[in-house]
Amino acid sequence: MTIAHGANTISRSNGAVDELYIAHVISATVLDASYSARVMWPLMRNESLAGEPSNAKKFPRWPALTAASVAETADLTQTALDTTSVTATVGEIGIQVAITDVLSEDDILAGVTEYGRQAGMAIADKMDADAAALLAGFSNVTGAATPANLSEANLLEAMSELDSRDAPDGNLVGVFHPRQLAQLNTSIITSGGNVWAGQAEKFGGRSRGYRGNYLGIDLYSTTNVPTGSRAATATFEGAVFVAGEALLALTKRAVRTELDRDASSRITEINITSRYAVAELVDAWGQTVFTDQTF
């Protein structure tokens, strides 16, 4: 590791922090980095594997049983109970930030706390991106053969498809890219029907990714929504699904922060890790909704 003095810059093996060095030349306020809204985990079924001697957990599911009419005195026929299951296997993610003593002593942050907070935000963003990747994986899909903007018709179709598959009653949610919700807003605002008047404002606000309820669907926005390509058109792959039922988050180790001191190099390392898995729990209870990326 090399520390080079000059032009108010501290160079290290993992980056340069010239703007934070020599506090008196800049403002004492440092703006946060930009990360997407982290919305996915509260919308999933959350389970823990902590303390169990395994890196995987199996989630069985009952089959749908069918009753039938029987004649008087006739014997009943046994019904096979063939359960299915989903197995989630945890993996590990991590990030390390190394802070030199010189940087810690001279920069405007004067300590490791803020560096740790920023690294923690990166971990949270990674966890949410992994979960959001599941949105494109539902077998049932809504969208035009030639991808178009998100519309009311797309949401109505997704709801109808979920109902036709007997998705359980519960909180129906939609997670979309911000541009998809902008498309939907435009569709509502420009609609000629008076029934839509004023509806767009109901999900125009921002609160930790939540944008409001429309057609009985709680709508969430995150740039972690995956992208794809259909009919040679770049698409966003959002989804409508039953919260707490369709998708699974399994945690083995919650986010853990540890400091490691390298005295001979005068460095403090911030190490943040987590072990978890995300998985599709019930495919039939989600509907991928894809649109083009234009607005």
N, C-alpha and C positions, 0 to 999 in steps of 0.2 A: 504494500500500500504506500502510495506516495502523497505527501502533502506539499503542494507547491504554493508559495506565497507570491502574489503578484496580481495586479489588476483587481484587488479585493476578491480573489477567488480561492476557494479551498477545493482542490481536485482530489477525488477519491476513486477507488476502483469501481464504485457503484454510482457515480454521478458527480455533478458539480452543484454547489449551492451558493453561487456568488451573490444572489439577491438577499440572502439571509446573513451575510457576513458584513461586519462593520455597521453596527446598528444605527449609528447617528446619520448615515447618508440616506436612509429611506424611512418610510413610515413604519411604526411598530405594529401595524396590522397586516397580517398575511391572509389572503383569501383562500378559502378551501378549494381543493381540486373538485372537478366536476365528475360526479358519479350518477348513474341512473337511479331512479326511484326504486327502492327495494321493497317489492310488494308480494312476492310469490309465497314465501314460507307461511305467513298467516292464513293463506288460502288453501293449504295442503293439510293432509292428515299428518300430524307430527307424532313420531314414536322415538323411543330412546333405546339404545343398545349399551348404554353406559353400565359398566360393572359386570357385563355378561362375557363369558369366555368364548367369544366368536366375533367374526367380522361380518357376519351375514345374519339376516332374519327373514323367516318365511311367513307370509301372510296368506292363510288359506281363505277360500271363498266358497260359500255354499252354492250348489247348483240350483236353478229354478225348478221347483217341483210342480207336477201337474196332477190334479185330482180328476177322477173320472166317475161317471155313473156306474152303479153296479146293480145287478138284479137281486131280488130277495133271495136269501140263503146262499148266494154265490160267494165263494172265497175271494178275498182281496188278493191282488197280485203285488208282490213286493216291488218297491221302487228302489232302484240303485241310487246310492248317495255318493256320487263321484265328485269329490271336491277338486277344485283347481287352486292354484296358489301363485303368488308373486314373490320372488326372492330378491331382496335388496342387499347389495354388498358395499360396504363403506370403503371409501378411499380417503386420502389425505391431501390437504392443500396447505400452503404456507407462504410466508413472505418474511424476508429479513431486511432490516435497515441498519446500517452501521454508522454510528455517530462518533466522530473524533472528538477528543477533549478540546482541541482548539476551536472546533465548530461550536461545541456546547458552551464554551466559555465566552465566545465572541459574537454569536449570532443573536438576533433579536428575540428568539424563542427561549434561549437560556435554559435548556433542559431537554429531556427526551419525551416528555408527555405528548407534545403536539405531533412529533414524528410518529409516535405509537398510535395516536388517534387516526392519523391519515392512513397508516398501514392497516389499521383495523377496518377502516372504510373500504379499502381495497379488498380485504377478505370478504366482507359482507356483499360487495358487488359481485365477486366471483361466485359466491354461494347462490345469489339470486339469478345470475346468468345461467348457471347449471340447471336450476329449476325451470327457468323460462324456456330452455331448450326443449323441454317436454311438450310445449304447446304445439309444436309442429308434428308431433308423433302420433296424434290420435288417428285411428283408421278412418273415421267418418269426417268428411270434409265439406265445407261450404265455400263457394266461390265460383266466379264465372269462368267459362272455358277460356275466354280471353280476359285475364285479370282486370278488374275495374276497381273503382273506389268503394270503400265500405259504406253500406247503406242500411236503412231500416229493414229492408227486405232480407238482408244477410242475417241480421239478428233474429228476425222472426223465423227464418228457415232453421237456424241453429236451435232455437227453442223448440220448434216443432219436431225436429229430428231427435232431440233428447227425450221429449215426451213420448215419442213413438217407440223408444227403446226402454221405456219404463224407468227412466232415471229417477232416483228417489226425490221426494220433496225436500227442499232445503234451500240454502242460499245459492242462487245461481249467479255466477260471476263471469265477467269477460275481461281478459287481459289483452291489451292491444298496444301497438306502437303509438306514440303521440300523433304521428302523422295520420294513422288510421282513424283516430278519434276526431282529428281535424276534418278528415273526409266526411265522417258521419255528421259532424256539426254543419258542414256546408250543405249536405244533402237535406238536412232538416230545415235549415234556414231558407233554402231556395225552393222548398216544397210548396206547391200551390194549395194544399189542403189546410184549412183553418185549424184542423185538429192538432197540427204540429206547432202552432203559434206559441212562442215562448219556451218550447221544450229544450232547445239547444242550451239555454242558460243553465239548465238544471245539472249539467255535467261539465260545466266550463271551468270550475274552480280547481284548486290544487291543494291536496292535503295528503302527503306521504304516498303519492301515487293514485289516491282515490279521486275519481272525477264525478261521482254522482250515480244515481240510479235512473235507468231508462228502460222502459218496457219490462220492468221487474228484474232487470239485470244490473248488479252493481258493477260499474265500469272502472277499471284500473289502467293506468298508463305507465309504461316503462320502455326505455330504449333497449332493454335486454331482450325484447321480443325477437325471436330468430328471423333471419331472412332466408329466402329461397328463390327459386326460379321455376315458373310454370309457363308453358307456351312461349319460352324464350323471353319472358318478362320478369324483371326483378320484383319480388313480392315480399311483403311482411306476413308472417305466419302467426297471427294471434289465435285466441281460442275462447270459446264459451264452455264452462264446465261447472259441475257441482262442487262447491267449496267443501273441503274436508273429506271428500269421498273419492274423487277421480285420481288425485295425485298424492304421492307420499314423500315425506321428508323423514329420514332416519338418521339420528345423531348418535355417534359413538363417543366423540369428545367434543364438547362445546368449545367455542373460540377460546384459546389459551394464549396468554402473553407471558413471555419469559425474557429476562434480561441476562446477557452473558457478557462478563467483563473480561477484556483482553488487556491486562495492565501493561505488558511490555510494548504493545502497539498503541496504547492510550486510546482504546476504542471501546465503546459500549454498543453491543449488538442488541437490537430489538427483534425477537423472534415471535411471530404470531402464527399459530397453526389451528387446524380443525380437522376432524374426521367425520364424514357423513356420506349419505347416499340419497339420491333423489330417484324416484321411479314412478312409472304409470301404474296405478293400482287397479282401476277399472276402466278399460278402454272405452266401453260403451257410454260412459257418463261424461264424456268430453267430446267437443266438436271443434276441429281446427277451422278457423275462418281466415282465408287468405285474401289479400287485396294487392293491387299494384302499389308502387311506392311514390306515385305522382300526387301532386296536390295543386 
